[in-house]
Amino acid sequence: MINRSAVGRGFSQLQGRRFMGRATLLRLIGTTLGAIAAAQGTRAQSPSAPVDADVMESRVTIAVQAEPVRFHGQDLFTIRAPLGTLSVSQRAHAIETRLASALSQVDLGSQPLRLEPGSQSTDIYLGQSFVTSVTDADSEPLGRSRDQQAADLGLVLQRLVQSDLQGRTARSILLGAARSLAALVLAGGLILLIRWSLARLAHWLTELAHRSIPVVEFVGLTLFSPSHAIPLTLRALRGLRWLLVLIVVVAAAEYVLSQFPWTQGLASAITRSALAALSWVFGGIVSFMPKVLYLTAIAFATRYILRALRFVLDRWATFGSERNFPPEWVRPTYQIIRFIVVALALVVAFPYLPGSDSKAFQGVSVFVGVLFSLGSSAAIGNMVAGIVLIYMRAVKVGDRVKIADTVGDVIACEFLTVKVRTIKNVDVAIPNSLALSNHIINFSKQAAEGQLILHTTVTIGYGAEWRTVHELLIAAGHATVDVEATPEPFVLQTSLNDFYVGYEINVYTRNAQAMARIYSELHANIQDKFNEAGVEILSPHYGALRDGNRTAVPDRYLPKDYRPAGIGLSWLRSKPKAT
């Protein structure tokens, strides 16, 4: 069986010497563990020794329910048995509260520690304040009597009182302030040194990368070069800098807070939290390293597949046939295939992501998928319509188009919208679904072949010779900039109205972007040609009493001796009747 006296002495020494040096503390821990190991070995050599099942169960229960009592972040002793209605954890918390209240008194008297034995327990007081009770249930697991256990706890508390009172003296506070100031200055110097050293290291590694790292290419595609290695190195050094600065700051804060008795608990809490966080982070990194290798391989494979795809598409658009693969197809084709490749990479990488097998991760994935499916129907419709428009080659960037009621130049063909800039420099975003459901007039396609026809209509009175009108309209077309001489402009007579004849002049141009200017110049030239020929334009139609009225032709086109004609009368004579 276990030598309880040896184990109890080990634990008693460990508790009574809480404030001794680290070497002594480790030696005591070793002594205790050695006693336990020796006892375990002795029992293993006698397998026939009977073991009480109730005793085993009680020992397991005690080990599970053990709760330490802490003060300023340091473990003083351990509670292993409940007392009355208080559980082990409730009892430990109550002792910590009473201990802090007792030590807050500046003067604890000449006899601060007092043990009062009783029939059921031995009570421990600090000054006039009750701290804790030691029962048989507390001392039996350690193989000691109640009085021995109470004496050991009293020794621990007595040294705690002495250390706490000594730390509250003016001398200790001043020394703590001086040491804190020195620690802060040292921490600041270390941070500056870290920044300077890592900056120098980054500069040296950058120069070394430019000199030593070769450029690896494959059929014109750069696989690896200094421009790839340098950003990775700089990001790693930046992360190392923040990690070192964080370590220095945490260490300085813990040291400064530990110099004063009122903040020692906070210092210990910071240390425990930092160590727990670092342990969690590094433990997670170590356990996640195999998956990181898989994810890294997937990321690199995806990256270079996309770069190779872009390289092939660029070469295909450069050296391929315009009819088979136009240049405007490169970007949308690359985006579509990139989406497919990235989606496949995410599917492959999903099992290796941290937390991918957790219910929370799966629930979030389902929730995001439902939101995407419910809220993206219009977006998906626009994407499909955009793909159709791009591969139909209905429009491309730079074309002068008319979509629904909007006329302008296409400045972007995206998966969701077609962006058009009007002649008034107004940018209009037209959803692809709207563009696909309306008629699209592309002026630039016919203009590129010199077959774009611009036309306008004038109305001339019946008094003008139609051949003359044709000649004047064709002359006005030739006089207009950006109108093609071949094919020649032509005129169509579109209507014979009550008061005038409708003539339509048609001209060819290759400059669709100048449509507004061409129309303006054509109208001005029509006016000039007709005024020079003295032919009136009756658009819109109007009525006038011609005799005695001045003509509508401007004065500079009229002769200097022009006078309006007077009203002419003719006398009507009656004819003689035939006999």
Order of alpha helices (4+ residues) and beta strands (2+ residues): alpha-alpha-alpha-beta-beta-alpha-beta-beta-beta-alpha-alpha-alpha-beta-beta-alpha-alpha-alpha-alpha-alpha-beta-beta-beta-beta-alpha-beta-alpha-beta-alpha-beta-beta-alpha
